[in-house]
Amino acid sequence: MWTSQKYISYLKLATSAAILVLAQSFGAALSQPASAQPNLIHDGSHDFDFLIGDWKAHLRRMIDRKTGVTTSDPRTGTWVEYDGVCNDKKLLDTDANFEQFDVQASRTHQQFRGQALRMYNPASHQWSIYGLDLDKGELGLPPLIGQFTGKRGEFFDSELRNGRMVQVRYVWTDVSPKSARMEQSFSPDGGKSWAVNWIVDLSR
C-alpha cells in the first residue's frame, strides 16, 4: 500500500527521469547535422523588396524582323536595345508591388511600355507575376509563378506563341543595392533547353 512519503518519492523519481529523457532528446536534436533537421519554409514575402524604387533601365530584346514581336529564334530575329526608366512600388502597404516600365529604342526611337503586378501567396510561399497591357486593357494570363532561392528567383508559365505552346521563364537577380537584372527565356521543348530573348539591366 502506498504511503504519502512513498508516493512523493515516486513522483520525484518519475519527474527526474522525464527531465533526463527530454534533455537527452533535445541534445540529440541539436547534435544532428543541418541536413537531418527539418527545413523551415522560407517566408518570401519580402523577396522583391530589393526592386522597390526608381531605376534606369537598359533593355536588350530579340524581335522578329518581319512581325516585330519578341522571338527566341536567332534565324529570324535581331537584337534591339532600349533605354529608359523603371519604377516599382508597393501597393497599399502590402507585399504586392506594381511596376511601370518605359523605354525607347536608341536607333529607331520605338517606344516600349509595360506594366507588371506581383503578388505573394503566403499559403504556397510563391509569387505570381501578371503582365498588364494598359493600352489594350488586358491582363496577362496565366501568371508566371515561382519563388526565390537566395537572391535569384525563377518564375514560369506556358503561353501560345506563333501557334505553338512554349514555356516562358523569368529569372530575377538581386545583383547589388544599385543593380538588378531580369532575363526572359522561351523553351519549345518542355524546359530541356532555354533561349534568352529579353535582358533588362537596372541601375540606380
C-alpha positions in Angstrom: 0.0 0.0 0.0 1.3 3.5 -1.0 2.2 5.9 1.9 2.3 9.6 1.4 6.1 9.6 1.7 6.5 6.8 -0.8 4.2 8.5 -3.3 6.1 11.7 -3.0 9.4 9.9 -3.6 7.9 8.2 -6.6 6.8 11.4 -8.1 10.2 13.0 -7.6 11.9 10.0 -9.3 9.5 10.0 -12.2 9.9 13.7 -12.7 13.7 13.5 -12.7 13.6 10.6 -15.2 11.3 12.6 -17.5 13.6 15.7 -17.4 16.6 13.5 -18.2 14.8 12.0 -21.2 13.8 15.4 -22.5 17.3 16.8 -22.0 18.8 13.8 -23.9 16.3 14.2 -26.8 17.0 17.9 -27.1 20.7 17.4 -27.0 20.4 14.7 -29.7 18.4 17.0 -31.9 21.0 19.8 -31.6 23.8 17.4 -32.4 22.2 16.3 -35.7 23.7 17.8 -38.9 21.6 20.5 -40.6 20.6 18.2 -43.4 19.0 15.8 -40.9 16.9 18.6 -39.2 13.5 19.7 -40.6 13.8 22.5 -43.2 11.9 25.7 -42.3 9.8 27.1 -45.2 11.2 30.4 -46.4 8.9 33.4 -46.0 9.4 35.0 -49.3 7.1 38.0 -48.8 10.0 40.4 -48.9 12.0 38.8 -51.7 11.1 41.6 -54.2 11.9 44.4 -51.7 15.2 45.0 -53.4 13.3 46.2 -56.5 11.2 48.9 -54.9 12.1 52.4 -56.1 13.3 54.1 -59.2 15.7 52.7 -61.8 17.5 53.5 -65.0 16.6 50.6 -67.4 18.5 49.2 -70.3 16.7 46.5 -72.4 18.1 44.1 -75.0 15.2 42.5 -76.8 15.3 40.0 -79.7 12.4 40.8 -82.1 11.3 39.1 -85.3 12.4 41.2 -88.3 9.0 40.7 -90.1 6.4 40.8 -87.3 8.2 42.9 -84.6 7.2 40.6 -81.8 9.6 39.1 -79.3 11.2 35.9 -80.6 13.9 33.5 -79.4 14.8 32.3 -82.9 18.1 34.0 -84.0 17.5 33.0 -87.6 14.5 35.4 -87.9 15.2 37.8 -85.0 17.6 40.6 -84.3 18.6 42.3 -81.0 17.3 45.8 -80.4 18.5 48.0 -77.5 16.3 50.3 -75.5 16.9 52.8 -72.7 14.5 54.4 -70.2 13.2 54.1 -66.7 11.6 51.6 -64.4 9.6 52.2 -61.2 8.5 49.7 -58.7 6.3 50.5 -55.7 4.4 48.5 -53.0 0.6 48.6 -53.1 -1.3 49.8 -50.1 1.5 48.9 -47.7 1.2 45.2 -48.6 3.6 42.6 -50.0 2.2 43.2 -53.5 4.0 45.5 -55.9 3.4 47.2 -59.2 6.0 48.0 -61.9 5.9 50.6 -64.6 8.5 50.2 -67.4 9.0 52.8 -70.2 11.9 52.5 -72.6 12.8 53.7 -76.1 14.9 52.2 -78.8 18.1 54.1 -79.2 18.2 53.8 -83.0 14.6 53.8 -84.2 13.1 55.7 -81.2 10.4 53.0 -81.0 8.8 53.1 -77.5 8.0 50.1 -75.4 5.9 50.4 -72.3 5.0 47.6 -69.9 3.4 47.1 -66.5 3.6 44.2 -64.1 1.7 43.2 -60.9 3.4 40.9 -58.5 1.5 39.2 -55.6 2.8 36.9 -52.9 0.7 33.9 -51.7 1.6 33.1 -48.1 0.0 29.7 -48.3 2.1 28.4 -51.2 5.1 30.7 -50.5 5.2 31.6 -54.1 4.9 34.8 -56.2 2.5 35.3 -59.2 3.6 37.8 -61.8 0.9 39.3 -64.1 1.8 41.3 -67.2 -0.6 44.2 -67.9 -1.3 46.0 -71.2 -2.9 49.2 -70.2 -3.2 50.4 -73.8 -5.3 47.3 -74.7 -6.9 46.9 -71.3 -5.7 43.3 -71.0 -4.3 41.3 -68.1 -1.7 38.7 -69.0 -3.0 35.2 -68.1 -1.9 32.8 -66.9 0.6 34.5 -64.5 4.2 33.4 -64.1 4.6 31.6 -60.8 7.7 30.9 -58.8 10.0 31.8 -55.9 13.4 33.0 -54.9 16.4 30.9 -53.7 18.7 33.4 -52.1 19.0 36.4 -54.4 17.8 34.6 -57.6 14.2 34.0 -58.4 12.7 31.8 -61.2 9.1 32.1 -62.5 7.4 30.0 -65.1 4.3 29.8 -67.3 3.1 28.3 -70.6 1.9 30.5 -73.5 0.7 30.2 -77.0 3.4 31.8 -79.3 3.2 31.7 -83.1 0.7 28.9 -83.0 2.5 26.6 -80.6 2.8 26.3 -76.8 6.1 27.4 -75.3 7.3 27.6 -71.8 8.3 31.0 -70.5 10.8 31.7 -67.8 11.7 34.9 -65.9 14.9 35.0 -63.9 15.2 37.9 -61.5 18.6 38.6 -59.8 19.3 40.9 -56.9 22.8 41.8 -58.1 23.6 44.6 -55.6 21.9 47.5 -53.8 22.4 49.5 -57.0 21.8 46.9 -59.7 19.4 44.2 -60.7 18.7 42.0 -63.7 15.8 40.2 -65.3 16.1 37.7 -68.2 13.2 36.2 -70.1 13.7 32.9 -72.0 11.5 30.6 -74.1 11.6 26.8 -74.2 10.0 24.9 -77.1 10.9 21.5 -75.7 9.3 21.5 -72.2 12.2 23.1 -70.4 15.0 21.0 -71.8 16.6 24.0 -73.3 16.1 27.7 -73.0 16.8 30.6 -75.3 17.1 34.1 -73.8 15.3 36.8 -75.8 14.9 39.6 -73.2 17.5 41.1 -70.9 16.9 44.1 -68.6 19.7 45.6 -66.6 18.6 48.1 -63.9 20.8 50.6 -62.2 20.1 53.2 -59.5 
